[in-house]
Amino acid sequence: MITTSVHDMTFEGLTEWLAERGHKKSRATLVWERLYRERATDFAVMEGVHPECVKALAEHFHIESMGEHSRQESKDGTVKFLFRLKDGNLIETVLMRHKFGLSVCVTTQVGCNIGCSFCASGLLRKSRDLSSGEIVEQVMKAQRFLDGRGLGEAVSHLVVMGIGEPFDNYDNLVKFLDVIKHQKGLAIAGRHITVSTSGLADKIYQFTDDDLKVNLAISLHAPNDELRTRIMKINKAIPIEKLFKAMDYYLEKTRRRVTLEYILLKDVNDQREHALELAELIGERRSLVNVNLIPYNPVDEHSQYQRTERHVVSEFFDVLKKQGVSVSVRLEHGTDIDAACGQLRSKQIKKEAVAN
């Protein structure tokens, strides 16, 4: 029998599904707690759950839909997982250790169609979206990894910045957020969750209206259309003016800060004039925008791009700061492993292609 991942169910959906089969709401609560607080991987071991409820769940759902293909662990505590899905596809998930807690970066698609010219994630075109359950399960896998260490650590933060464009898989993204924030489960606070988009303006409007109470990051990477179109082909369809109009709608309606992500590429977008132009572009939005400067992790297939020197990063930072722009430099994680998003997956697929 083909079953569905139980992680595809929201709490309300699971409650309704069980009620249709004669089960009380309290049973849905118990199942939910066994799944997300006790991290059960088998319905049969859910202590205290009514046998008929267990039987119904086991007949229609599975709990695990991916296996760990490989894992890389960095000296700084970063762990990069390569998971193999039921259909054989590979995805990446990253667990990162910060001073403020433990963060998981999740993937939302198998491959990516955005085609940013510097990115390892886009080396392989999108073959499909991940289900909400497959996104949820990435967090659960990372949490079980932590559980296995026996230190009582828990995932406290989430970034939706892995392989794929989250807003291109919008409905499943929303379901994922519903599950992961639910107070009877992992209860990860919305203020600790950030969703990143390359700039799908129509979805930014929808994201704003849906009032999901999580943070928004926008991959900008250039201060003008000519340069942004050169390195991010999405800018041809959605230029900066259109993108910023959507961002302004979000800022005005939510009053939440937006992070503008800016990968520094040597001699491409990292000069003083670029910093000044970026400050001018941000303009009066300074109080609600933070620029996050990202040191580039070189990718073999994109040899035209190199890493900006540290002193140039500092100079870029200082120019923005003097212009009154809130700015930070992303703390690097996993520099001694395949740090660039999508890099581990791409290497493994190439190995399998050669082997076959």
MOSULSUL-V326473 format. One record per helix or strand. SS is the DSSP state (~ for helix, > for strand). FROM is the first residue (numbers start at 1). LEN is the number of residues. Records with the same first field share a line. If there is no record, write none. Layout:
SS->FROM-LEN ; FROM-LEN
This chain:
>->4-2 ; 61-2 ; 66-8 ; 79-7 ; 90-9 ; 101-5 ; 109-2 ; 128-2 ; 155-6 ; 193-5 ; 215-5 ; 258-8 ; 289-7 ; 307-1 ; 326-4
~->6-3 ; 11-9 ; 25-12 ; 43-3 ; 51-10 ; 121-3 ; 132-18 ; 166-16 ; 190-3 ; 201-10 ; 225-7 ; 234-4 ; 240-15 ; 272-17 ; 300-3 ; 310-13 ; 343-13
